[in-house]
Amino acid sequence: MIGGEWIRELKLEQLPSPYPGIAEAIGLENTLKLANLVQGTGVYFPKLDSALAEIRNQRIRAEFDGYNQKALAIKYGITERWVYEIVGREEDESQVRFF
């Protein structure tokens, strides 16, 4: 770990960027732990979009009953067409197509 007992005297405003923002989000102690692991390495944190999308898609597949595509689209903030893409079904042929 960085420093010794005297590390407890460190103040948030003494931290270099980007540590103050991180410390506000996860606390000073956790920030120091994180800094100890990654300082000087240029670590990149990728977006979690793909992992979160897969969880969302699994939930949509589990909740889809063949008739609730509109409710699922609203619930998950996507289009009805995307619901059909996720569940692997074509749109209902009775729906009007504009193109």
Residue frames as a rotation matrix with the C-alpha (Angstrom) as fourth column:
MET 1
0.583 0.813 0.000 0.00
0.813 -0.583 0.000 0.00
0.000 0.000 -1.000 0.00
ILE 2
0.119 -0.480 0.869 1.09
0.367 -0.792 -0.488 3.54
0.923 0.377 0.082 -0.66
GLY 3
-0.055 -0.205 0.977 2.73
-0.600 -0.775 -0.197 5.27
0.798 -0.597 -0.081 2.32
GLY 4
-0.742 -0.174 -0.648 2.41
0.403 0.657 -0.638 4.28
0.536 -0.734 -0.417 5.93
GLU 5
-0.206 0.657 -0.725 0.47
0.948 -0.049 -0.314 5.53
-0.242 -0.752 -0.613 8.94
TRP 6
-0.621 -0.141 -0.771 1.00
0.157 -0.986 0.054 9.11
-0.768 -0.087 0.634 7.79
ILE 7
-0.893 0.322 0.314 -1.20
0.336 0.016 0.942 8.45
0.298 0.947 -0.123 4.72
ARG 8
-0.064 0.919 -0.389 -4.19
0.998 0.070 0.002 9.19
0.029 -0.388 -0.921 6.98
GLU 9
-0.206 -0.092 -0.974 -3.15
0.387 -0.922 0.005 12.86
-0.899 -0.376 0.226 6.92
LEU 10
-0.930 -0.160 0.331 -3.76
0.359 -0.203 0.911 13.07
-0.079 0.966 0.246 3.18
LYS 11
-0.255 0.850 -0.461 -6.60
-0.088 -0.496 -0.864 15.41
-0.963 -0.180 0.201 2.22
LEU 12
0.382 0.552 0.741 -8.80
0.680 0.375 -0.630 15.11
-0.625 0.745 -0.232 -0.84
GLU 13
0.976 0.050 -0.213 -7.64
-0.076 -0.836 -0.544 18.46
-0.205 0.547 -0.812 -2.20
GLN 14
0.156 -0.988 -0.017 -4.01
-0.672 -0.119 0.731 17.27
-0.724 -0.103 -0.682 -2.09
LEU 15
0.066 -0.080 0.995 -4.65
0.404 0.913 0.047 14.50
-0.912 0.399 0.092 -4.60
PRO 16
-0.773 -0.337 -0.537 -3.62
-0.350 -0.478 0.805 15.04
-0.528 0.811 0.252 -8.23
SER 17
0.250 0.853 -0.458 -6.17
-0.893 0.020 -0.450 14.71
-0.375 0.521 0.767 -11.03
PRO 18
-0.313 0.949 0.038 -8.13
-0.349 -0.152 0.925 12.43
0.883 0.276 0.379 -11.59
TYR 19
-0.722 -0.089 -0.686 -8.05
0.443 0.701 -0.558 11.12
0.530 -0.707 -0.467 -8.01
PRO 20
-0.911 0.407 0.061 -10.35
-0.303 -0.564 -0.768 13.71
-0.279 -0.719 0.637 -6.36
GLY 21
-0.168 0.892 -0.419 -13.29
-0.960 -0.051 0.276 12.71
0.225 0.449 0.865 -8.57
ILE 22
-0.177 0.032 -0.984 -12.64
-0.088 0.995 0.048 9.05
0.980 0.095 -0.174 -7.98
ALA 23
-0.921 -0.236 -0.310 -12.36
0.280 0.151 -0.948 9.64
0.270 -0.960 -0.073 -4.22
GLU 24
-0.650 0.752 0.111 -15.70
-0.734 -0.584 -0.348 11.45
-0.197 -0.307 0.931 -4.20
ALA 25
0.100 0.718 -0.689 -17.29
-0.820 0.452 0.352 8.46
0.564 0.530 0.634 -5.91
ILE 26
0.450 0.051 -0.892 -15.69
0.085 0.991 0.100 5.57
0.889 -0.121 0.442 -4.00
GLY 27
0.996 -0.079 -0.032 -14.05
0.020 -0.150 0.988 7.13
-0.083 -0.985 -0.148 -0.96
LEU 28
0.493 -0.870 -0.003 -10.47
-0.862 -0.489 -0.133 8.07
0.114 0.068 -0.991 -0.19
GLU 29
-0.011 -0.516 0.857 -9.43
-0.587 0.697 0.412 4.66
-0.809 -0.499 -0.311 1.16
ASN 30
0.516 0.266 0.815 -10.70
0.404 0.763 -0.505 2.82
-0.755 0.590 0.286 -1.92
THR 31
0.972 -0.212 -0.099 -9.08
-0.205 -0.567 -0.798 5.43
0.113 0.796 -0.595 -4.18
LEU 32
0.199 -0.951 0.237 -5.74
-0.952 -0.131 0.276 4.81
-0.231 -0.280 -0.932 -2.51
LYS 33
0.057 -0.111 0.992 -6.18
-0.079 0.990 0.115 1.06
-0.995 -0.085 0.047 -2.99
LEU 34
0.849 0.323 0.417 -6.99
0.386 0.159 -0.909 1.62
-0.360 0.933 0.010 -6.66
ALA 35
0.774 -0.618 -0.137 -4.03
-0.620 -0.697 -0.361 3.96
0.128 0.364 -0.923 -7.07
ASN 36
0.043 -0.776 0.629 -1.77
-0.710 0.419 0.565 1.35
-0.703 -0.471 -0.533 -5.52
LEU 37
0.247 0.145 0.958 -2.90
0.328 0.918 -0.223 -1.18
-0.912 0.369 0.179 -8.13
VAL 38
0.569 0.194 0.799 -2.85
0.806 0.065 -0.589 0.97
-0.166 0.979 -0.119 -11.28
GLN 39
0.759 -0.244 -0.604 -0.73
-0.136 -0.966 0.219 4.08
-0.636 -0.084 -0.767 -10.73
GLY 40
-0.121 -0.874 -0.470 1.60
-0.654 -0.287 0.700 4.77
-0.747 0.392 -0.537 -13.62
THR 41
-0.539 -0.112 0.835 0.13
0.290 0.906 0.308 2.02
-0.791 0.408 -0.456 -15.82
GLY 42
-0.773 0.313 -0.552 -2.27
-0.619 -0.566 0.545 3.97
-0.142 0.763 0.631 -18.04
VAL 43
-0.784 0.526 0.329 -5.14
0.438 0.845 -0.309 1.61
-0.441 -0.098 -0.892 -17.27
TYR 44
-0.769 0.615 -0.175 -8.18
-0.553 -0.502 0.665 1.97
0.321 0.608 0.726 -19.51
PHE 45
-0.649 0.659 0.379 -11.64
0.031 0.522 -0.853 1.07
-0.760 -0.542 -0.359 -18.23
PRO 46
-0.935 0.336 0.116 -13.80
0.141 0.051 0.989 0.01
0.326 0.941 -0.095 -21.18
LYS 47
-0.422 0.873 0.246 -17.47
-0.889 -0.451 0.077 0.90
0.178 -0.187 0.966 -21.24
LEU 48
-0.792 0.173 0.585 -19.78
-0.196 0.837 -0.512 -1.69
-0.578 -0.520 -0.629 -19.77
ASP 49
-0.186 0.811 -0.555 -22.36
-0.929 -0.330 -0.170 -1.32
-0.321 0.484 0.814 -22.53
SER 50
-0.280 0.076 -0.957 -21.90
-0.652 0.717 0.248 -4.76
0.705 0.693 -0.151 -24.09
ALA 51
-0.923 -0.066 -0.379 -22.10
0.209 0.740 -0.639 -6.60
0.322 -0.669 -0.670 -20.76
LEU 52
-0.697 0.705 -0.131 -25.13
-0.212 -0.377 -0.902 -4.60
-0.685 -0.601 0.412 -19.66
ALA 53
-0.220 0.611 -0.760 -26.82
-0.976 -0.130 0.177 -5.08
0.009 0.781 0.625 -23.06
GLU 54
-0.606 -0.035 -0.795 -26.44
-0.237 0.962 0.138 -8.85
0.760 0.272 -0.591 -22.77
ILE 55
-0.925 0.316 -0.212 -28.07
0.306 0.286 -0.908 -8.83
-0.226 -0.905 -0.361 -19.32
ARG 56
-0.425 0.793 -0.436 -30.89
-0.638 -0.604 -0.477 -6.65
-0.642 0.075 0.763 -20.69
ASN 57
-0.314 0.274 -0.909 -31.33
-0.860 0.324 0.395 -9.01
0.403 0.905 0.134 -23.65
GLN 58
-0.870 -0.017 -0.493 -31.50
0.145 0.946 -0.289 -12.06
0.471 -0.323 -0.821 -21.40
ARG 59
-0.764 0.617 -0.190 -34.20
0.087 -0.193 -0.977 -10.38
-0.640 -0.763 0.094 -19.33
ILE 60
-0.286 0.662 -0.693 -36.16
-0.899 -0.435 -0.045 -9.44
-0.331 0.610 0.720 -22.46
ARG 61
-0.543 0.042 -0.838 -36.00
-0.491 0.794 0.358 -13.04
0.681 0.606 -0.411 -23.73
ALA 62
-0.920 0.165 -0.354 -37.20
0.371 0.656 -0.658 -14.32
0.124 -0.737 -0.664 -20.35
GLU 63
-0.596 0.704 -0.386 -40.05
-0.005 -0.484 -0.875 -11.81
-0.803 -0.520 0.292 -20.14
PHE 64
-0.662 0.325 -0.676 -41.21
-0.749 -0.322 0.579 -12.00
-0.030 0.889 0.457 -23.77
ASP 65
-0.420 0.600 0.681 -44.52
-0.062 0.730 -0.681 -13.81
-0.905 -0.328 -0.269 -24.11
GLY 66
-0.617 0.135 0.775 -45.12
0.762 0.348 0.546 -13.23
-0.196 0.928 -0.318 -27.80
TYR 67
0.252 0.836 0.488 -47.47
0.851 -0.431 0.299 -10.30
0.460 0.340 -0.820 -27.25
ASN 68
0.783 0.107 -0.613 -45.73
0.530 -0.629 0.568 -7.86
-0.325 -0.770 -0.549 -24.92
GLN 69
-0.042 -0.871 0.490 -43.14
0.985 -0.119 -0.126 -6.37
0.168 0.477 0.863 -27.27
LYS 70
0.237 0.177 0.955 -44.50
0.216 -0.968 0.126 -2.84
0.947 0.177 -0.267 -26.81
ALA 71
0.975 0.155 0.157 -44.35
-0.121 -0.218 0.968 -3.03
0.185 -0.963 -0.194 -23.01
LEU 72
0.547 -0.836 -0.040 -40.83
0.732 0.454 0.509 -4.46
-0.407 -0.307 0.860 -23.13
ALA 73
-0.007 -0.523 0.852 -39.70
0.815 -0.497 -0.298 -1.78
0.579 0.692 0.430 -25.58
ILE 74
0.541 0.282 0.793 -40.96
-0.145 -0.897 0.418 0.92
0.829 -0.340 -0.444 -23.23
LYS 75
0.991 -0.120 -0.052 -39.56
0.082 0.261 0.962 -0.78
-0.102 -0.958 0.268 -20.13
TYR 76
0.350 -0.930 0.114 -36.07
0.731 0.347 0.587 -1.15
-0.586 -0.122 0.801 -21.59
GLY 77
0.353 -0.169 -0.920 -35.99
-0.219 -0.971 0.094 2.03
-0.909 0.168 -0.380 -23.69
ILE 78
-0.814 -0.568 0.125 -35.65
-0.035 0.262 0.964 0.34
-0.580 0.780 -0.233 -27.06
THR 79
-0.398 0.684 -0.612 -37.83
-0.917 -0.282 0.281 -0.06
0.019 0.673 0.740 -30.14
GLU 80
0.501 0.652 0.569 -40.33
-0.580 0.741 -0.339 -2.85
-0.643 -0.160 0.749 -30.66
ARG 81
0.806 -0.273 -0.526 -38.30
-0.404 0.396 -0.825 -3.89
0.434 0.876 0.209 -33.70
TRP 82
-0.245 -0.959 0.139 -35.24
-0.746 0.095 -0.659 -4.27
0.619 -0.266 -0.739 -31.46
VAL 83
-0.053 0.321 0.945 -37.26
-0.827 0.516 -0.222 -6.44
-0.559 -0.794 0.238 -29.07
TYR 84
0.904 0.428 0.002 -38.02
-0.338 0.717 -0.609 -8.74
-0.262 0.550 0.793 -32.01
GLU 85
0.400 -0.845 -0.354 -34.34
-0.520 0.109 -0.847 -8.77
0.755 0.523 -0.396 -32.98
ILE 86
-0.386 -0.571 0.724 -33.37
-0.911 0.115 -0.396 -9.75
0.143 -0.813 -0.565 -29.43
VAL 87
0.068 0.493 0.867 -35.90
-0.604 0.712 -0.358 -12.56
-0.794 -0.499 0.346 -29.15
GLY 88
-0.819 -0.560 0.124 -34.98
-0.234 0.522 0.820 -13.78
-0.524 0.643 -0.559 -32.61
ARG 89
-0.157 0.839 0.521 -38.39
0.750 0.444 -0.490 -13.47
-0.642 0.314 -0.699 -34.19
GLU 90
-0.791 0.047 0.609 -39.73
0.474 -0.583 0.660 -11.63
0.386 0.811 0.439 -37.16
GLU 91
-0.840 0.542 -0.007 -42.29
-0.459 -0.717 -0.526 -8.93
-0.290 -0.438 0.851 -36.58
ASP 92
-0.258 0.869 0.422 -45.92
0.322 0.489 -0.811 -9.92
-0.911 -0.073 -0.406 -36.60
GLU 93
-0.825 -0.081 0.559 -47.04
0.563 -0.025 0.826 -9.99
-0.053 0.996 0.066 -40.24
SER 94
0.188 0.978 0.086 -50.31
0.974 -0.197 0.113 -8.30
0.127 0.062 -0.990 -39.28
GLN 95
0.149 -0.201 -0.968 -48.44
0.431 -0.868 0.247 -5.08
-0.890 -0.454 -0.042 -38.49
VAL 96
0.966 0.218 0.141 -48.43
0.232 -0.477 -0.848 -2.41
-0.117 0.851 -0.512 -41.15
ARG 97
-0.027 -0.999 0.030 -45.09
0.810 -0.004 0.587 -1.87
-0.586 0.040 0.809 -42.86
PHE 98
0.691 0.255 -0.676 -44.21
-0.032 -0.924 -0.381 1.53
-0.722 0.285 -0.631 -44.27
PHE 99
0.061 -0.767 -0.639 -41.16
-0.913 -0.301 0.274 0.50
-0.403 0.567 -0.719 -46.27
